[in-house]
């Protein structure tokens, strides 16, 4: 465990990944977040250095994890001028875990290669407890040699580690995972919302769903929360809207019409427009139950 590790973006996912690796004996040497107090708080907790610049992060670590919000934040972190993770990046490894447009992962790999560094996509299909417990479902894209080199670190974060292929491919798979998950979530919200409008016992209805073709992983994770309006955020409606948008654009680029995915994207965008984007994705039920926000 000689690698020095840093994190850029220490929200609920990135922060818990850093805690997990610290618990596993890795040296977390540098922390950076656009919200500086978050970086300082986590750095104090795990004995790392809170950095004021991205260049300082790169200087202090061998392997840098990025867990940022979106394409714009990722491109800014790897800017070709000004403060950037690419400053002094020769021989560094970047593991990029945000849900991004696949072409952005390809562009980041290109920029890093020009700086003498390597990148790996670490696309996550899990939530906050899994980040803390090291049980993430982790899909990786980039050069196979890079994956093999950082695999010992990734195995401390994931109990289901998959190498998908070249840069951009893992992001494509992640987009499809979230597209289908979001469609399932929207469909469940409509089913429970209609059941509620019909005056059905929703505990009974969820049990029937679980025993029939209406069953899904989303039913297990979100069904009771939809019924009880318990939308503590593990994966936000705003992120669901963003990720559905990524998948929708991939479909358009392929010349495909995916009406269910399009309708789901629009429903999550409506959720955001109503000011509900900070709720968990289960909050989409607020649009389908009568007397709520719908």
C-alpha angles and dihedrals in degrees: 000000000000097000117110109222132203135184130214110193113028105188120131094304102037094041093052092046088054091049091050094052091045089054089051091058102261121139109243100197106170138030128188132176133166084234097063097197090061090054093048093048095051093042090055091048097052101029098253132135116259104221127212094201137038091230089060090054092056092047092054101048146048097206119035122193117203120199104170133155107253150335094291093053092048094050090047091053089053096040117161091225137027122021107355144152086239092070107109090353099144110137093003124131122220121198108195114201105171121110100253139163106276092237089059091058088052091050093048090051090052093050093046092049090054088054092050094254134114132225138204130193112231102187113186126212096184141073143242101292091051091051090055096043098044094244100118121146097233125192116191133200132182135063113351091225090058091050091050092049096053096034094104089059094044091050088063088058101039139047090184108047119172132181106212105178143265125355112302097023097092089049090054091052091047090051090053092046091054093042092057093040091052092048089051091049093050091047092050090050090053093047093050092041091054091045089053092049090051091052095245123157102257095203088058092044093053090050090052091047089052092054097046142047089288090074120116142154088256090059088059095047103033111018099088091041091054091050094048098036090240102151104162103163122256096140113010130227088236091058090046089054091049094047094046087052091054091052092045091054091049088054092050090049088054093047092246127143110215105176096177092051090046093050091048091050090051092048092053090046088054089051089054092046089055090055094254098112092108092062121092115271086260085072088082084086087072085074096051105042114085114244092027123089097300 
